Amino acid sequence: MPNTQAIGVAFADQAIINGSLDSATLVNSNVRSGFSAAQQGATIATTGNADVFVIAPVSGVLSAAWFSGVDALAASDINYITFTITNLGTSGSGTAAMLAATDANTTKSTGGTALTANARRVLSLNGTAANLVVAAGDRLRIRAAATGTLANTVTFPVYLLNFSVS
């Protein structure tokens, strides 16, 4: 059986020994086939955009995105947040929208949902598979854009992105 050693013998993972963490080696190694990137952003103000940036840790596909903040925010069709993630690529000029451009990614009363304090909020991914593909080192801009004037700020926003290795 490949990749086994007798009891008492330390197992050596070739991805770690070789210092090679390219996607092909990761898929064939014992290193798990998914990675996460978490980033805390600045307080989401009552107006304007709050941006935070993440560097894609591996080449792969965005498989999930979550948001959580310390403060609750009521749903409103006039004063709401819209969440987006844009893959800017390595040059900073990319435009691939990684989240669905729907009300599901807002705090609108119609189609969106309010924010619950300290709760995880699942963000809806774009339905176009090509928009979810990242190369190791791609710069991803996560934006919380306020429309109107929010009822309050949202402090300590944290974003968690999961990537599957391809």
C-alpha positions as CSV (number, residue, x, y, z in Angstrom):
1,M,0.0,0.0,0.0
2,P,1.6,3.4,-1.0
3,N,2.2,6.1,1.6
4,T,2.4,3.8,4.5
5,Q,5.1,3.1,7.0
6,A,5.5,0.4,9.7
7,I,4.2,1.3,13.1
8,G,6.7,3.5,15.0
9,V,8.2,4.9,11.8
10,A,7.4,8.6,11.1
11,F,5.5,9.2,7.9
12,A,7.0,11.7,5.6
13,D,4.7,13.8,3.3
14,Q,6.5,14.6,0.1
15,A,4.7,18.0,-0.2
16,I,6.3,19.0,3.0
17,I,9.7,17.4,2.5
18,N,10.1,19.0,-1.0
19,G,8.9,22.3,0.1
20,S,6.6,22.1,-2.9
21,L,3.0,23.4,-2.3
22,D,1.9,23.6,-5.9
23,S,-1.7,22.4,-6.5
24,A,-0.7,19.1,-8.1
25,T,1.5,18.1,-5.1
26,L,-1.2,19.2,-2.6
27,V,-3.9,17.1,-4.3
28,N,-1.7,14.0,-4.2
29,S,-0.3,14.5,-0.7
30,N,-1.7,14.2,2.8
31,V,-2.0,18.0,3.1
32,R,-5.7,18.6,3.1
33,S,-7.2,19.6,-0.3
34,G,-8.7,22.9,0.9
35,F,-7.5,26.1,2.4
36,S,-9.1,29.0,4.3
37,A,-8.2,32.7,4.4
38,A,-9.6,34.8,7.2
39,Q,-9.4,38.6,7.3
40,Q,-10.7,41.1,9.8
41,G,-11.7,44.5,8.2
42,A,-12.1,48.0,9.5
43,T,-15.5,49.0,11.0
44,I,-18.2,49.2,8.4
45,A,-19.3,52.9,8.7
46,T,-22.8,54.1,8.2
47,T,-21.9,55.4,4.7
48,G,-19.4,54.6,2.0
49,N,-17.4,51.4,1.3
50,A,-15.4,49.3,3.7
51,D,-12.8,47.3,1.8
52,V,-10.5,44.5,3.0
53,F,-8.1,42.5,0.9
54,V,-7.2,38.8,0.9
55,I,-4.4,37.1,-1.0
56,A,-5.5,33.7,-2.5
57,P,-3.3,31.1,-0.7
58,V,-3.5,28.5,-3.5
59,S,-4.6,28.0,-7.0
60,G,-8.1,26.7,-6.8
61,V,-11.8,27.6,-6.5
62,L,-13.6,29.7,-4.0
63,S,-16.0,27.2,-2.4
64,A,-17.5,29.2,0.5
65,A,-17.6,32.7,1.9
66,W,-18.8,33.9,5.3
67,F,-19.2,37.1,7.2
68,S,-19.5,37.9,10.9
69,G,-19.6,41.2,12.8
70,V,-20.0,42.2,16.5
71,D,-23.1,44.4,15.8
72,A,-26.6,43.5,14.6
73,L,-28.0,45.6,11.7
74,A,-31.7,45.7,10.9
75,A,-32.8,44.9,7.3
76,S,-33.9,47.9,5.3
77,D,-34.7,48.5,1.6
78,I,-33.4,52.1,1.9
79,N,-30.3,51.8,4.1
80,Y,-28.4,48.5,3.6
81,I,-25.1,46.8,3.0
82,T,-24.2,45.0,-0.2
83,F,-21.3,42.5,0.0
84,T,-19.1,41.8,-3.0
85,I,-15.8,40.0,-3.7
86,T,-13.8,40.9,-6.8
87,N,-10.8,39.0,-8.0
88,L,-8.3,41.7,-8.9
89,G,-5.8,39.1,-10.1
90,T,-2.1,39.6,-9.5
91,S,-1.9,42.9,-11.4
92,G,-4.8,44.5,-9.5
93,S,-6.9,45.0,-12.7
94,G,-9.2,42.0,-12.6
95,T,-12.9,42.3,-12.5
96,A,-14.3,38.8,-11.8
97,A,-17.3,39.1,-9.5
98,M,-17.0,36.1,-7.1
99,L,-20.3,36.7,-5.2
100,A,-23.8,36.6,-6.7
101,A,-25.1,40.1,-7.7
102,T,-28.4,39.4,-6.0
103,D,-30.2,40.8,-2.9
104,A,-29.2,37.6,-1.0
105,N,-25.8,39.4,-0.4
106,T,-27.5,42.4,1.1
107,T,-29.2,43.5,4.3
108,K,-32.3,44.6,2.3
109,S,-35.7,43.7,3.7
110,T,-36.7,42.4,0.3
111,G,-34.5,39.5,-0.6
112,G,-31.7,40.1,1.9
113,T,-31.4,39.5,5.6
114,A,-30.5,41.5,8.7
115,L,-27.1,41.0,10.4
116,T,-27.3,39.2,13.7
117,A,-24.6,40.2,16.2
118,N,-21.7,37.6,16.4
119,A,-23.4,35.2,14.0
120,R,-22.1,33.7,10.9
121,R,-23.6,35.0,7.6
122,V,-23.2,32.8,4.5
123,L,-22.5,34.8,1.4
124,S,-23.9,33.6,-1.9
125,L,-21.3,32.7,-4.5
126,N,-21.5,33.6,-8.2
127,G,-23.2,31.0,-10.3
128,T,-20.6,31.2,-13.0
129,A,-17.9,28.7,-12.2
130,A,-15.1,30.6,-14.0
131,N,-15.7,33.6,-11.7
132,L,-14.7,31.5,-8.7
133,V,-11.3,30.3,-10.0
134,V,-8.2,31.9,-8.3
135,A,-4.5,31.6,-8.9
136,A,-2.2,31.5,-6.0
137,G,-1.3,35.1,-5.2
138,D,-4.5,36.7,-6.6
139,R,-5.6,39.7,-4.7
140,L,-9.3,39.6,-3.7
141,R,-11.2,42.7,-2.7
142,I,-14.0,42.1,-0.2
143,R,-16.3,45.1,-0.1
144,A,-19.2,46.0,2.2
145,A,-20.9,48.9,0.4
146,A,-23.4,51.0,2.4
147,T,-26.4,52.4,0.4
148,G,-28.1,55.2,2.2
149,T,-27.2,55.7,5.8
150,L,-27.0,52.6,7.9
151,A,-28.7,52.6,11.3
152,N,-25.4,51.8,13.0
153,T,-21.8,50.8,12.3
154,V,-20.8,47.1,12.2
155,T,-17.6,46.7,14.2
156,F,-14.9,43.9,14.0
157,P,-16.1,42.5,10.7
158,V,-14.5,39.2,9.8
159,Y,-14.5,37.4,6.5
160,L,-13.7,33.7,6.0
161,L,-13.1,32.4,2.5
162,N,-12.7,28.7,1.7
163,F,-10.8,27.4,-1.4
164,S,-10.7,24.0,-2.8
165,V,-7.4,23.0,-4.5
166,S,-7.7,22.3,-8.2
